[in-house]
Amino acid sequence: MATVIAACDTKSQFEPSLPPAAGFRLDDDVLKLWTGTPCSGVIRLRLIFDTGTRDSAEQVWTAPQPGVTVERMDLLTTAGESSPDTGGGLQVQKPLPAGYDWTKAGAINLSVDGPKAFGARVDVAQVLRESAEHPSGSYLFGQQGWMDASEVQRENQKSFLTICTPDPE
């Protein structure tokens, strides 16, 4: 009887070498997105709240080909309405369900279609709780914490990747 032991690489072949992140904050009851670096050619942007649970809901924005550039975008009000600033060409294709309170969600997953991009995840309670404690130019970049433009520029490709930054590996 032979025993075979194989070493397995637990990292997916499509997983980036650094954690991807996008910035979120709440200002004047509006959830705001900052991709950290421009995402060009965006044809779809999707927010999924509480992915994989019975409380899961999504909002989807789209733009016609060849897509639009997205870097900063107002997403939703705390009342669950789409913000009037839809990010320069993106239009709501699928709104959140009527009466859905996204502020009670555990997490937001963001995905971008069009350019080669990574997804990002952020804790809703942390965004709601901490936004007022940070200057308006700082956004919560997931596990990377609150960052402003100089910190994002310094740390992008060192400790994390903005969602539209190519993987350096």
MIDOSE-1310 file (N, C-alpha, C; in nm, 2 decimals, decimal comma, always signed):
residues 169
matv	+0,08/-0,12/+0,00/+0,00/+0,00/+0,00/+0,09/+0,12/+0,00; +0,06/+0,21/-0,09/+0,14/+0,34/-0,10/+0,06/+0,45/-0,05; +0,13/+0,54/+0,02/+0,06/+0,67/+0,06/+0,12/+0,78/-0,02; +0,03/+0,86/-0,07/+0,07/+0,97/-0,15/+0,03/+1,10/-0,07
iaac	+0,13/+1,18/-0,05/+0,11/+1,31/+0,01/+0,14/+1,42/-0,09; +0,05/+1,51/-0,11/+0,07/+1,61/-0,21/+0,05/+1,75/-0,14; +0,14/+1,84/-0,17/+0,13/+1,97/-0,11/+0,04/+2,05/-0,21; -0,06/+2,11/-0,15/-0,16/+2,19/-0,22/-0,14/+2,34/-0,20
dtks	-0,14/+2,41/-0,30/-0,14/+2,56/-0,29/-0,29/+2,59/-0,27; -0,32/+2,66/-0,15/-0,45/+2,69/-0,12/-0,50/+2,82/-0,18; -0,42/+2,89/-0,25/-0,46/+3,01/-0,32/-0,51/+2,98/-0,46; -0,62/+3,04/-0,49/-0,68/+3,02/-0,62/-0,59/+3,08/-0,73
qfep	-0,59/+3,03/-0,84/-0,51/+3,08/-0,95/-0,55/+3,22/-1,00; -0,68/+3,26/-0,96/-0,73/+3,39/-1,00/-0,72/+3,49/-0,89; -0,68/+3,44/-0,77/-0,68/+3,53/-0,65/-0,56/+3,63/-0,67; -0,58/+3,76/-0,64/-0,47/+3,85/-0,66/-0,36/+3,83/-0,55
slpp	-0,24/+3,88/-0,57/-0,13/+3,86/-0,48/-0,15/+3,94/-0,36; -0,22/+4,05/-0,36/-0,25/+4,14/-0,25/-0,40/+4,15/-0,23; -0,45/+4,18/-0,11/-0,60/+4,20/-0,10/-0,65/+4,32/-0,18; -0,76/+4,30/-0,25/-0,82/+4,41/-0,32/-0,91/+4,49/-0,23
aagf	-0,93/+4,62/-0,25/-1,02/+4,70/-0,17/-1,07/+4,82/-0,25; -1,18/+4,86/-0,21/-1,24/+4,99/-0,26/-1,28/+5,07/-0,14; -1,29/+5,20/-0,15/-1,32/+5,28/-0,03/-1,47/+5,32/-0,03; -1,52/+5,31/+0,10/-1,66/+5,35/+0,12/-1,67/+5,45/+0,24
rldd	-1,76/+5,54/+0,24/-1,79/+5,63/+0,35/-1,93/+5,68/+0,34; -1,98/+5,73/+0,45/-2,11/+5,79/+0,46/-2,10/+5,94/+0,48; -2,15/+6,02/+0,40/-2,15/+6,17/+0,41/-2,29/+6,22/+0,39; -2,34/+6,30/+0,48/-2,47/+6,36/+0,46/-2,58/+6,25/+0,42
dvlk	-2,57/+6,14/+0,49/-2,66/+6,03/+0,47/-2,66/+5,97/+0,33; -2,54/+5,98/+0,26/-2,52/+5,92/+0,13/-2,40/+5,83/+0,14; -2,42/+5,70/+0,10/-2,31/+5,61/+0,09/-2,23/+5,64/-0,04; -2,10/+5,66/-0,02/-2,01/+5,71/-0,13/-1,90/+5,60/-0,15
lwtg	-1,87/+5,58/-0,28/-1,76/+5,49/-0,33/-1,65/+5,57/-0,38; -1,53/+5,52/-0,35/-1,40/+5,57/-0,41/-1,33/+5,44/-0,45; -1,30/+5,42/-0,58/-1,23/+5,31/-0,63/-1,08/+5,31/-0,59; -1,03/+5,43/-0,56/-0,89/+5,44/-0,52/-0,81/+5,48/-0,64
tpcs	-0,83/+5,43/-0,75/-0,77/+5,46/-0,88/-0,89/+5,45/-0,99; -0,88/+5,52/-1,10/-0,99/+5,52/-1,19/-1,01/+5,38/-1,25; -1,13/+5,34/-1,27/-1,17/+5,22/-1,34/-1,23/+5,27/-1,48; -1,16/+5,24/-1,59/-1,21/+5,28/-1,72/-1,28/+5,17/-1,79
gvir	-1,38/+5,20/-1,87/-1,46/+5,10/-1,94/-1,56/+5,03/-1,86; -1,61/+5,09/-1,75/-1,71/+5,02/-1,67/-1,84/+5,01/-1,74; -1,89/+4,89/-1,75/-2,03/+4,87/-1,81/-2,13/+4,83/-1,71; -2,08/+4,78/-1,59/-2,17/+4,74/-1,48/-2,10/+4,75/-1,35
lrli	-2,17/+4,80/-1,25/-2,13/+4,81/-1,12/-2,24/+4,75/-1,03; -2,20/+4,66/-0,94/-2,30/+4,58/-0,87/-2,26/+4,59/-0,72; -2,36/+4,62/-0,63/-2,34/+4,61/-0,49/-2,43/+4,50/-0,44; -2,38/+4,41/-0,37/-2,46/+4,30/-0,31/-2,45/+4,31/-0,16
fdtg	-2,56/+4,32/-0,10/-2,57/+4,33/+0,05/-2,59/+4,19/+0,10; -2,52/+4,15/+0,21/-2,53/+4,02/+0,27/-2,54/+3,91/+0,17; -2,44/+3,90/+0,09/-2,42/+3,79/-0,01/-2,45/+3,65/+0,06; -2,53/+3,57/-0,01/-2,55/+3,43/+0,03/-2,64/+3,41/+0,15
trds	-2,71/+3,52/+0,19/-2,81/+3,50/+0,30/-2,95/+3,53/+0,25; -3,05/+3,49/+0,33/-3,18/+3,52/+0,29/-3,22/+3,67/+0,28; -3,13/+3,75/+0,35/-3,15/+3,89/+0,34/-3,07/+3,96/+0,23; -3,01/+3,88/+0,15/-2,93/+3,94/+0,04/-3,01/+4,02/-0,06
aeqv	-2,96/+4,13/-0,10/-3,02/+4,22/-0,20/-2,91/+4,28/-0,28; -2,94/+4,33/-0,40/-2,84/+4,39/-0,48/-2,90/+4,51/-0,56; -2,81/+4,60/-0,59/-2,84/+4,72/-0,67/-2,73/+4,71/-0,79; -2,78/+4,74/-0,91/-2,69/+4,73/-1,02/-2,71/+4,86/-1,11
wtap	-2,59/+4,91/-1,15/-2,58/+5,02/-1,24/-2,52/+4,98/-1,37; -2,56/+5,03/-1,48/-2,50/+4,99/-1,61/-2,48/+5,11/-1,69; -2,39/+5,09/-1,79/-2,36/+5,20/-1,89/-2,34/+5,12/-2,02; -2,37/+5,19/-2,14/-2,35/+5,12/-2,26/-2,20/+5,11/-2,30
qpgv	-2,17/+5,02/-2,39/-2,03/+5,01/-2,44/-1,99/+5,14/-2,50; -1,87/+5,19/-2,49/-1,76/+5,13/-2,44/-1,74/+5,14/-2,29; -1,84/+5,18/-2,22/-1,83/+5,20/-2,07/-1,79/+5,34/-2,03; -1,78/+5,36/-1,90/-1,75/+5,49/-1,85/-1,63/+5,47/-1,75
tver	-1,57/+5,59/-1,71/-1,47/+5,58/-1,61/-1,53/+5,62/-1,48; -1,50/+5,53/-1,38/-1,56/+5,55/-1,24/-1,44/+5,56/-1,15; -1,44/+5,66/-1,06/-1,35/+5,67/-0,95/-1,42/+5,70/-0,82; -1,51/+5,80/-0,83/-1,59/+5,84/-0,71/-1,73/+5,84/-0,76
mdll	-1,82/+5,79/-0,67/-1,96/+5,78/-0,70/-2,04/+5,78/-0,58; -2,15/+5,86/-0,58/-2,25/+5,85/-0,47/-2,34/+5,73/-0,51; -2,36/+5,64/-0,41/-2,44/+5,52/-0,43/-2,58/+5,52/-0,39; -2,60/+5,54/-0,26/-2,73/+5,53/-0,20/-2,75/+5,62/-0,08
ttag	-2,87/+5,66/-0,06/-2,90/+5,74/+0,07/-2,93/+5,64/+0,18; -2,93/+5,68/+0,30/-2,96/+5,59/+0,41/-3,11/+5,55/+0,40; -3,19/+5,63/+0,33/-3,33/+5,59/+0,31/-3,34/+5,48/+0,20; -3,23/+5,44/+0,14/-3,24/+5,33/+0,04/-3,26/+5,38/-0,10
essp	-3,26/+5,51/-0,12/-3,28/+5,57/-0,26/-3,15/+5,58/-0,33; -3,16/+5,56/-0,46/-3,04/+5,58/-0,54/-3,00/+5,73/-0,54; -2,87/+5,75/-0,53/-2,83/+5,89/-0,52/-2,84/+5,95/-0,66; -2,88/+6,08/-0,67/-2,89/+6,15/-0,80/-2,76/+6,15/-0,88
dtgg	-2,64/+6,15/-0,81/-2,51/+6,15/-0,87/-2,48/+6,00/-0,90; -2,50/+5,96/-1,02/-2,48/+5,82/-1,05/-2,35/+5,78/-1,11; -2,25/+5,87/-1,10/-2,12/+5,84/-1,14/-2,09/+5,86/-1,29; -2,14/+5,96/-1,35/-2,11/+6,00/-1,48/-2,14/+5,89/-1,59
glqv	-2,26/+5,86/-1,61/-2,30/+5,78/-1,72/-2,36/+5,64/-1,67; -2,33/+5,60/-1,55/-2,40/+5,48/-1,50/-2,54/+5,51/-1,46; -2,63/+5,42/-1,49/-2,77/+5,44/-1,46/-2,82/+5,32/-1,38; -2,90/+5,34/-1,28/-2,96/+5,22/-1,21/-3,04/+5,14/-1,30
qkpl	-2,99/+5,01/-1,31/-3,07/+4,91/-1,39/-3,16/+4,83/-1,30; -3,10/+4,80/-1,18/-3,18/+4,72/-1,08/-3,17/+4,79/-0,95; -3,27/+4,85/-0,90/-3,27/+4,92/-0,77/-3,28/+4,81/-0,66; -3,25/+4,86/-0,54/-3,28/+4,77/-0,42/-3,43/+4,75/-0,41
pagy	-3,47/+4,63/-0,35/-3,61/+4,61/-0,33/-3,67/+4,72/-0,25; -3,80/+4,75/-0,28/-3,87/+4,85/-0,20/-3,87/+4,81/-0,05; -3,84/+4,91/+0,03/-3,84/+4,89/+0,17/-3,71/+4,82/+0,23; -3,62/+4,78/+0,14/-3,49/+4,72/+0,19/-3,41/+4,82/+0,26
dwtk	-3,36/+4,79/+0,38/-3,28/+4,88/+0,46/-3,13/+4,84/+0,46; -3,06/+4,89/+0,36/-2,92/+4,85/+0,35/-2,83/+4,88/+0,47; -2,88/+4,97/+0,55/-2,80/+5,01/+0,67/-2,80/+4,90/+0,78; -2,89/+4,80/+0,76/-2,89/+4,69/+0,85/-2,81/+4,57/+0,80
agai	-2,76/+4,58/+0,68/-2,68/+4,47/+0,62/-2,55/+4,45/+0,70; -2,49/+4,33/+0,69/-2,36/+4,31/+0,75/-2,25/+4,36/+0,67; -2,25/+4,33/+0,54/-2,14/+4,36/+0,45/-2,20/+4,40/+0,31; -2,11/+4,47/+0,24/-2,14/+4,50/+0,10/-2,02/+4,44/+0,02
nlsv	-2,06/+4,37/-0,09/-1,97/+4,32/-0,19/-1,99/+4,40/-0,31; -1,87/+4,45/-0,36/-1,88/+4,54/-0,48/-1,81/+4,46/-0,60; -1,87/+4,46/-0,71/-1,81/+4,41/-0,83/-1,82/+4,51/-0,95; -1,72/+4,51/-1,03/-1,72/+4,59/-1,15/-1,70/+4,51/-1,27
dgpk	-1,78/+4,53/-1,38/-1,76/+4,46/-1,50/-1,72/+4,56/-1,61; -1,64/+4,52/-1,70/-1,59/+4,60/-1,81/-1,44/+4,59/-1,81; -1,37/+4,66/-1,72/-1,23/+4,65/-1,71/-1,19/+4,53/-1,63; -1,07/+4,48/-1,64/-1,02/+4,38/-1,55/-1,02/+4,44/-1,41
afga	-1,10/+4,38/-1,32/-1,11/+4,44/-1,19/-1,13/+4,33/-1,09; -1,10/+4,36/-0,96/-1,12/+4,27/-0,85/-1,25/+4,31/-0,78; -1,31/+4,22/-0,70/-1,42/+4,26/-0,62/-1,36/+4,31/-0,49; -1,45/+4,37/-0,41/-1,41/+4,43/-0,28/-1,53/+4,40/-0,18
rvdv	-1,50/+4,40/-0,05/-1,60/+4,38/+0,05/-1,57/+4,48/+0,16; -1,68/+4,53/+0,22/-1,67/+4,62/+0,33/-1,78/+4,60/+0,44; -1,75/+4,62/+0,56/-1,84/+4,60/+0,67/-1,93/+4,73/+0,68; -2,06/+4,71/+0,67/-2,15/+4,82/+0,67/-2,15/+4,89/+0,80
aqvl	-2,16/+4,82/+0,91/-2,16/+4,88/+1,05/-2,04/+4,97/+1,07; -1,93/+4,93/+1,02/-1,80/+5,01/+1,04/-1,81/+5,13/+0,96; -1,86/+5,13/+0,84/-1,88/+5,25/+0,76/-1,97/+5,35/+0,83; -2,08/+5,30/+0,87/-2,18/+5,38/+0,94/-2,13/+5,44/+1,07
resa	-2,06/+5,36/+1,15/-2,02/+5,40/+1,28/-1,90/+5,50/+1,27; -1,80/+5,48/+1,18/-1,68/+5,55/+1,18/-1,66/+5,66/+1,08; -1,75/+5,68/+0,98/-1,73/+5,78/+0,88/-1,72/+5,92/+0,94; -1,80/+5,95/+1,04/-1,80/+6,09/+1,10/-1,67/+6,12/+1,17
ehps	-1,60/+6,01/+1,21/-1,47/+6,03/+1,28/-1,35/+6,06/+1,19; -1,37/+6,05/+1,06/-1,26/+6,06/+0,96/-1,29/+6,18/+0,87; -1,18/+6,25/+0,83/-1,20/+6,36/+0,73/-1,27/+6,32/+0,60; -1,34/+6,41/+0,54/-1,42/+6,37/+0,42/-1,34/+6,31/+0,31
gsyl	-1,21/+6,33/+0,30/-1,12/+6,27/+0,20/-1,08/+6,13/+0,23; -1,11/+6,08/+0,35/-1,07/+5,94/+0,39/-1,19/+5,85/+0,37; -1,16/+5,73/+0,32/-1,26/+5,62/+0,30/-1,21/+5,49/+0,36; -1,31/+5,41/+0,40/-1,27/+5,28/+0,46/-1,25/+5,18/+0,34
fgqq	-1,12/+5,14/+0,34/-1,08/+5,04/+0,24/-1,07/+4,90/+0,30; -1,19/+4,85/+0,34/-1,19/+4,71/+0,40/-1,10/+4,70/+0,51; -1,02/+4,59/+0,51/-0,93/+4,55/+0,61/-0,81/+4,65/+0,62; -0,79/+4,72/+0,51/-0,68/+4,82/+0,51/-0,70/+4,94/+0,60
gwmd	-0,83/+4,96/+0,63/-0,87/+5,07/+0,72/-0,90/+5,20/+0,64; -0,90/+5,31/+0,72/-0,93/+5,44/+0,66/-0,81/+5,50/+0,60; -0,83/+5,54/+0,47/-0,71/+5,60/+0,39/-0,75/+5,72/+0,31; -0,66/+5,81/+0,30/-0,68/+5,93/+0,21/-0,60/+5,91/+0,08
asev	-0,60/+6,00/-0,01/-0,54/+5,99/-0,14/-0,39/+5,96/-0,13; -0,32/+6,02/-0,04/-0,18/+6,00/-0,03/-0,15/+5,86/+0,02; -0,23/+5,81/+0,12/-0,21/+5,68/+0,17/-0,25/+5,57/+0,07; -0,35/+5,59/-0,01/-0,39/+5,50/-0,11/-0,28/+5,49/-0,22
qren	-0,23/+5,61/-0,26/-0,12/+5,61/-0,36/+0,01/+5,54/-0,31; +0,04/+5,56/-0,18/+0,16/+5,50/-0,12/+0,14/+5,35/-0,10; +0,03/+5,30/-0,06/+0,01/+5,16/-0,03/-0,04/+5,07/-0,14; -0,10/+5,13/-0,25/-0,15/+5,05/-0,36/-0,03/+4,98/-0,42
qksf	-0,05/+4,85/-0,44/+0,05/+4,76/-0,49/+0,16/+4,72/-0,39; +0,15/+4,78/-0,27/+0,24/+4,74/-0,16/+0,17/+4,65/-0,06; +0,06/+4,70/+0,00/-0,01/+4,63/+0,10/-0,15/+4,59/+0,05; -0,20/+4,64/-0,06/-0,33/+4,61/-0,11/-0,33/+4,65/-0,26
ltic	-0,44/+4,62/-0,33/-0,47/+4,66/-0,46/-0,60/+4,74/-0,47; -0,60/+4,85/-0,53/-0,73/+4,91/-0,56/-0,80/+4,82/-0,66; -0,93/+4,82/-0,67/-1,00/+4,72/-0,75/-0,97/+4,72/-0,90; -0,92/+4,83/-0,95/-0,89/+4,83/-1,10/-0,74/+4,84/-1,12
tpdp	-0,66/+4,82/-1,02/-0,51/+4,81/-1,04/-0,47/+4,67/-1,08; -0,39/+4,66/-1,19/-0,35/+4,52/-1,22/-0,26/+4,46/-1,11; -0,27/+4,33/-1,10/-0,19/+4,26/-1,00/-0,04/+4,27/-1,05; +0,05/+4,31/-0,96/+0,19/+4,32/-1,00/+0,26/+4,19/-1,02
e	+0,20/+4,08/-0,98/+0,26/+3,95/-0,99/+0,23/+3,89/-1,13
